[in-house]
């Protein structure tokens, strides 16, 4: 099984930020990335709908022979990972907002979190936040509209900048010193966020941590591919492939998939 690919899925193109971290740490591994852009964003959907979409994505990747699946979507992780782990016999790596390091390291006792409604309202986020940030002023902001703009190729648009200014103002007013990105689409906003935030604010995303956990689980299960020198990385989307293509090296081809 060690030569089989790692599967990665997200509600859209944002999880490519996770794929980049995984591929950088594990360049020998074949990967299959699945973007369910036709159903993005997941963050506005109910728990049952999110679980059903996650099942569909998982079964596609398992049918492709994936040895491990990374859920590169905060909303899908917080709502569906328990169901997936109880249903399928492959390891799953989830992703949730990095509220723990932000709460432990803040000097101003104020941190911001920009995430989807589905993530912020989930039981998993509430539990993690309650354990690590109960004495911290956490300014939560639903990033409504952000995923749609990114999926429509408007990543660094004036429209996006205006939206972010509105969302960041309460955080800046509260004197945050950490901003947690709670959606895998959001790391692509970092150039705009750096421009709009005070210079002392540190931005945290989960890409590196997810890559390290992926490697650890592969090692634990003796699934690391030690032989592959030229890995194969496949990208599929049921939305506009050009949007994802713009976020990747030109040597990778995004294929449209009707699913």
Secondary structure, DSSP 8 states (H G I E B T S, - for coil): -TTS-EEEEESSSTTHHHHHHHHHH-TTS-EEEEE-GGG--GGGS-HHHHHHHHHHHHHHHHHTT-SEEEE--HHHHHHHHHHHHHH-SSEEE-----HHHHHHH-SSSEEEEEE-HHHHTSHHHHHHHHHHSTTSEEEEEE-TTHHHHHHTT-TT-HHHHHHHHHHHHHHHHTT-SEEEEESTTGGGGHHHHHHHS-TT-EEE-SHHHHHHHHHHHHHHTT----S-SS--EEEEESS-HHHHHTTS-TTS-EEE---
